[in-house]
Amino acid sequence: MAEEISVLQKIREKELELSIKTDEMRREAEQIILEAKEGASKMIENSEREGKRATDEYYKKEMERINIEIEQLRKRSNEEAKLVRERGERNLPPAVEKIVRAVTME
């Protein structure tokens, strides 16, 4: 009978030991999960910050490119307007002369 108690006692001790180890492993696993979540959170923050920086840089470059294109279009439009004005000014005296002749019937 003493032997049975001894075996039962050993089983209980082993169960207690395993329970303690299980609790320790659970705490370690929870700590690992917590650290992983914190690491993931930092990675997300860094990615968002880097993404915003890249977006801002892209936006700035595109706005510069667009402004250059707008300036080129303005310059081209001004040159075309100047050519049209010059052509109109060259054609104005003959046009006035034709109108005057038509009105005076010469």
Protein Blocks (a to p, Z undefined) as FASTA:
>chain_A
ZZmmmmmmmmmmmmmmmmmmmmmmmmmmmmmmmmmmmmmmmmmmmmmmmmmmmmmmmmmm
mmmmmmmmmmmmmmmmmmmmmmmmmmmmmmmmmmmmmmmmmmnoZZ
